[in-house]
Structures are given as structure tokens and as C-alpha cells.
Amino acid sequence: MSGDNQSQEQYGVLLYYKYSTIPDLNSLFTFYESNCSSLGLLGRVRLAPHGVNVTVGGKLSSLESHIDAVKSISLFEGTDFKLASSDYPLSDKVAHECGFTSLSIRIVKELVTFSSHPLLNPPDVSNAGRHLSAVEFHSILQSTGQVLDKENATDDKKLVLLDARNLYETRIGKFRTPSVETLDPEIRQFSDLPTWIDNNAEQLQGKHVLMYCTGGIRCEMASAYVRSKGAGFENVFQLYGGIQRYLEQFPDGGFFKGKNFVFDHRISVGSSDADIMGSCLLCGSSFDDYSSRCRCTHCRMLVLMEGAQYVCELCRKHGKSISSSPVSEDSKMKVTSPQIELKNVSSESTVSPQMPWRNGIVCRRKLRILCLHGFRQNASSFKGRTASLAKKLKNIAEFVFIDAPHELPFIYQTSNVSSVIQNGPPPPSENCKKRFAWLVAPDFSGKRETNWKLADGPFDPHQYQQQTDGLDVSLAYLKTIFSQEGPFDGILGFSQGAAMAASVCAQWERLKGEIDFRFAILCSGFALHSAEFEHRSINCPSLHIFGGDLGNDRQVANQASKELAKAFEEGCSVIIEHDCGHIIPTRSPYIDEIKSFLQRFL
């Protein structure tokens, strides 16, 4: 649009959401595609079976026409349309990142991703907390002692404020009332909030909880989750229309200090109060401008600073430094942990954790998956064995391969002595690649052998049951890998590597901050005989892949893999049984099921 037209046509931004059963998603998709395109609107439209979530920009007159058209559809009755005048996007970078250079209409499973467990059902929003208007919300904060439940005049429960937003939002603005405690979960993303609520339930139970977010949609889900926890969590209230409606009602900011972070090209919206709440993470001076879009070197969360590399406060809290960087294929490096070496860290691609821009279109970041090989394998051999899988998942996943920490001696096996004489001695060890393990037998000496030795007996299909030692060393090694080479979205383990990954899943909550991931893929796995698997249901999202009938996998019993899958909570695990033996299948329909699982985490 030319500068002359821009000066004549006032620009605006429109936000609204509606939770309601959508009878025909395809029909509604067609409506938005036709209406928004004809009006020249740009931005994001998300449609789900349970409602819509819309953020679009354009000429104010076009946005008003869009509102009229939406209101004519009965299911949008009572929708709160938040329309604000705005300058045109001045920064191409910001406009790109906020999705205001194109119209994106998508049908999704959830309007907002509430849980990092995509296999679990979200809370029922019909059980959400009671809406409070901006005036009611302000009045309660002003009086602080006012009883919310007017039907119970003796109710004197303590009042707390709960900010349902992410850390980078709360850095630049939040509610502050001297006599009311404000709880800031300090989360990277909204899907981390359920875990915070679970871990801090005692701060909410038995209290009046006033919840707020940017425009209200996150509070619908979060307040319903708090109320779902049962007795003592009934008194939950939410600011209707969010901070945006509050600032419209109280232009001086009222009890809200700083700026309201928004997910469009405006970046933030303030009140008439010019005070700056945020501060530069480098020098500590007052600063609240995210227009440079600086991000943490590790987790990619927005940080407040100008143009240099930086590690956010959450990553620094977990010991990550700016010097950490991805290791190139087949390289090795020493780390500070005693007697631990990062062996053969290799990756299927050099994709950055960032989301690069190509021809004005945002490219979705691939899932980064750490791959744990089986017994007597190494990173290189496992990379070769999974080449077909990596190729078929190349658009959605990046594989990173590492050697296990326990180096094994060279062994060879023969059926009789004459064949040894006939075939000659085994090859010299210097021509052979080393083999490693995550778990070893109790009598394992740990000494590195330079020469080949004859196996004590024929191959034992149940040898994995005797390999029970070395877990502590492998766990410490993985902590180092995650610290130096993370972040990783998931872990993929094969055979003994799957047993190791499953052990990490069993300690998922305890290891947070040291080994952080969102899902596990366990191929031909089995459970270790350890306390972590006894009388415990694992709640880590997982995909279990193993041979379906006895005999198809001759190295790990079908029943052992089934028992491992049963150790995970119902609703947290997906099972793929195949007929391909001791491998990871890559033909249909198995590869389609693997892709379906991974796409839930994109």
C-alpha cells in the first residue's frame, strides 16, 4: 500500500476468540478465507472443533466490515471483539515474525496449546473461572478486603493474583497491588503453566484466585484447569477481555504497571503512565523495547536487549552459558564433568533452533531429537541404520546421534574352531570402529581392549536382562549432553538405548532443568529392573514401536516391550506394533503413524 493511501486509510488490529462447538469446520474455513481475502486482512485465524481464535490487521473500515459479517453467524453471539487503531507495521522483521505479511488460516486441535502433553485432553472450558469486568477486577484490587462470594459473608479467604502469561511478557508489565500477592510462574510458554500449577497448588488452594492474561483466551483454559483440581480450588476468577480491556477502561494504567505485550506488530501497548518496568538484561538500565527481537541463544525466548548474543535468565538458572554451541558432525569435545567425553555428537542437519525467513515466509523449526543407539553399537552405525527413517522425517525432525559412555571390548563369534583356522584371525582392532553401551553386566571391568577376543558362548537373546550396571554414569553423561548440546525436543532410543531413554522418562519430573524434553520414542524397548519402574505410572508423552508377534523380534521379547508401554499412563502413550523384527520400520502404515505422533509437537 502506498504512503498516500496509508495516510488516508486508518489502520487497525482486531483480536477476538470464541469457545463454541463448531458444527462444520470446512464451511467456517471457507467463510474466513473468502471474507478476509476480499477485505485485504492479514494475520492469523485458528479454527478448532471447540472454537476460533483470530488476530488480524487491516484498514479499520475493513475490520469493521469483518466484525459485521462475523456477527451475522449465530455461534459468535456474545463475542468480545477487541478493535484498536494502530500504525501500519513499520518493521518488516517484526511484521514477518508476528505473521502480519500474509493471511494464515489453519484448522488446529487446540486454539491455544495448554499442555506439553499433546496426547492428553485439555481442560473443559465450560468449567472456567467466573468472568470479572475490568471495573469489577479493579474494584476488588482497590478494596482488597472485599468478599468475592457475596452469598457467604463470613468468607475471608486470602486473595492472590495469578499471571497466566510467559516470562518475556511479564518482564515489561504486570499488575501490582501493595496488599495483594501476585504470582508470576516465570514460564517460557503457556504449555508450561499446568506443570507450574501442579507444583505450586498449595499457593492456590483455599484462596480466591484472580487470573489475568493479554486478552482472556489463556485464562479460559488455565482457570478451568485450576478448578478441575477439586476441593479448595473452586474460587477462581478471570479478567474478562484481559489486560487490553482493563487498559481501555483505565487509560492511566490503574493497578497495571508497565506495558501489555501483544502478539502482533505493535509488540506492546502502554498506558498514559510513561514509567518503564523492564530492564536491559546486559546493563540493567530501564528498557522495555522488544522490536530488535533478540532471543536467548539456547531456548530462543525473547530477551530485553539490543543486538548481542545472550542467554535468558531461565537458561542461566539451569547452568547454560553463551559459549555453548552445536558441535559439528563427527567432532569431539571435552567438558567440565569429570571423566565424561562427548563422543561423536553428529547431526542429520545443521538447522538452527531459530526460524529462518525465506521469501517472506516463516519456516517452521524442525523437532530436534537425541538418538540413543543399542548395545554394542555407536553413533555412526545407528545413524546408518536410521538413514531411511531420517530421510522420511527430514521435513519435521533433525536427528542428533551420540556414542554411549561405556566402551566395550572387541569380540567375535564362531561356530567351530576349524572355521577360525580357515577364515584366519579377526581383523586388527585399529581398523574397526569402537562399540559402546548404556548398560553393562555387573562383572564388566570397564577396561578398553585393543585386541579381539573370542565370545564366551553363542549369542544369548536374553542378554539384555543381565546388563543392569552403569546407569548412573550414563545418566550423568546425558545431563552433560543436554547442557552442552541442547535443547532437544525429544529422545529416540533403540533396544538398550530405549531402556535408557525409558529410565530418563521415569525420572522426568525430578530431572527437569537438567534433562528437558517433550516426548520419547522407544523402539524395541524394555524396562530396567529399578525402583523408577516399580509401582509408578510414567506421565511422559511416548511412542512405543516394537514387533507385534513373538519371534519377529528375536533380540528383545515382544512381552518386554509391551510391559514397558504399560508403565506409561494411559493417554500418554501411543503404540505401534509391526512385523519387521528388530528394526525401526519405515514403510506405510508405520511411518505415517510415526509422523502423526511427531506432528503433535510441531
C-alpha positions, 0 to 999 in steps of 0.5 A: 500500500502506498504512503498516500493511501496509508495516510488516508486509510486508518489502520487497525488490529482486531483480536477476538476468540470464541469457545463454541462447538463448531458444527462444520469446520470446512464451511467456517474455513471457507467463510474466513478465507473468502471474507478476509481475502476480499477485505485485504486482512492479514494475520492469523485465524485458528479454527478448532472443533471447540472454537476460533481464535483470530488476530488480524490487521487491516484498514479499520473500515475493513475490520469493521466490515469483518466484525459485521459479517462475523456477527451475522453467524449465530455461534459468535453471539456474545463475542468480545471483539477487541478493535484498536487503531494502530500504525501500519507495521513499520518493521518488516522483521517484526511484521514477518515474525508476528505473521502480519505479511500474509493471511494464515488460516489453519484448522488446529486441535487446540486454539491455544496449546495448554499442555506439553502433553499433546496426547492428553485432553485439555481442560473443559472450558465450560468449567472456567473461572467466573468472568470479572469486568475490568471495573469489577477486577479493579474494584476488588484490587482497590478494596482488597478486603472485599468478599468475592462470594457475596452469598457467604459473608463470613468468607475471608479467604486470602486473595492472590493474583495469578499471571497466566502469561510467559516470562518475556511478557511479564518482564515489561508489565504486570499488575501490582497491588501493595496488599495483594500477592501476585504470582508470576510462574516465570514460564517460557510458554503457556504449555508450561503453566499446568506443570507450574500449577501442579507444583505450586497448588498449595499457593492456590488452594483455599484462596480466591484466585484472580487470573489475568492474561493479554486478552482472556483466551489463556485464562479460559483454559488455565482457570478451568484447569485450576478448578478441575483440581477439586476441593479448595480450588473452586474460587477462581476468577478471570479478567474478562477481555484481559489486560487490553480491556482493563487498559481501555477502561483505565487509560492511566494504567490503574493497578497495571504497571508497565506495558501489555505485550501483544502478539502482533506488530505493535509488540506492546501497548502502554498506558498514559503512565510513561514509567518503564518496568523492564530492564536491559538484561546486559546493563540493567538500565530501564528498557522495555523495547522488544522490536530488535527481537533478540532471543536467548541463544539456547531456548530462543525466548525473547530477551530485553536487549539490543543486538548481542548474543545472550542467554535468558535468565531461565537458561542461566538458572539451569547452568547454560552459558553463551559459549555453548554451541552445536558441535559439528558432525563427527567432532569431539569435545571435552567438558567440565564433568569429570571423566565424561567425553562427548563422543561423536555428537553428529547431526542429520542437519545443521538447522538452527533452533531459530526460524529462518525467513525465506521469501517472506515466509516463516519456516517452521523449526524442525523437532530436534531429537537425541538418538540413543543407539543399542548395545554394542553399537555407536553413533555412526552405525545407528545413524546408518541404520536410521538413514531411511527413517531420517530421510522420511522425517527430514521435513519435521525432525533433525536427528542428533546421534551420540556414542554411549559412555561405556566402551566395550571390548572387541569380540567375535563369534564362531561356530567351530574352531576349524572355521577360525583356522580357515577364515584366519584371525579377526581383523586388527582392532585399529581398523574397526570402529569402537562399540559402546553401551548404556548398560553393562553386566555387573562383572564388566571391568570397564577396561578398553581392549585393543585386541579381539577376543573370542565370545564366551558362548553363542549369542544369548537373546536374553542378554539384555536382562543381565546388563543392569550396571552403569546407569548412573554414569550414563545418566550423568553423561546425558545431563552433560549432553543436554547442557552442552548440546541442547535443547532437544525436543525429544529422545529416540532410543533403540533396544538398550538405548530405549531402556535408557531413554525409558529410565530418563522418562521415569525420572522426568519430573525430578530431572527437569532443568537438567534433562528437558524434553517433550516426548520419547520414542522407544523402539524395541524397548524394555524396562530396567529392573529399578525402583523408577519402574516399580509401582509408578505410572510414567506421565511422559508423552511416548511412542512405543514401536516394537514387533507385534508377534513373538519371534519377529523380534528375536533380540528383545521379547515382544512381552518386554516391550509391551510391559514397558508401554504399560508403565506409561499412563494411559493417554500418554502413550501411543503404540505401534506394533509391526512385523519387521523384527528388530528394526525401526520400520519405515514403510506405510502404515508405520511411518505415517503413524510415526509422523502423526505422533511427531506432528503433535509437537510441531 
